[in-house]
Amino acid sequence: MTAPLMPKATAVWLVDNTALSFDQIASFCELHELEVQGIADGDVAAGIKGLDPLSNGQLTREQIERCEADPVKQLVLLKKQESVPTPIRRQGPRYTPVSRRQDRPNAIAWLVRYHPELSDAQISKLVGTTKPTIQAIRDRSHWNSANITAVDPVSFGLCSQIELDALVQKASDKLARKAKKEGGAALKSIQDSLAESAGDGYVKLVKAADRVAEPVAEEAFKDSSEAKEEAEKEKLTADSVFSSFSNNKKKD
């Protein structure tokens, strides 16, 4: 069972305002029975103001009266702690505590120096600053430029390492996509300009090169085969000459 909000304060109120047993109160508040007995004796939770579980809807008067009449029964929490609405974070620049605001110029200088891939908007969102301040630190026109030292914003507590790594990865991926897109566009532009300057001749030249490639290969193989045949003929001629010379010598 989930404990009520502020268990000890709730136990203090139940001890002071009900006739419930220590076991019932301890079970409801998820405390030890001896701890509840210490609250009743004044040895535990001294100075804690009791919290009324009836006013915040965690118990009802009927439930308390029923448990007071039967010590075996247990109190049941009506309103779970998880049902308390969580605050919704608004979109916008990160809030920076007053005690940390003097550290922002140093953090901005570090981000500008070691992560140039980050845009001004990303830096502004990460450390809670403005674009004019970032630009002033970039061009060293900030009023306190002489005293600004580049320091990691994580060490100041202006952001977490996970947030910084995620933002750097996002910026790097964006730059990679942009470079790939610009590279493909530049190549296509060069091809288009060549085609435009050469006109139909450019297309004809490409087709002619494809047509010429095959005959050149065929001629190369043809020349090789013809040279082989000529070598065979020369060999046969040489053999016949030596053979005739040997026969004539024998006759003599």
Helices and strands as residue ranges (DSSP letters): H 7-17, H 22-29, H 33-41, H 61-69, G 81-83, G 98-103, H 104-114, H 120-127, H 131-138, G 145-147, H 153-156, H 161-198, H 200-251
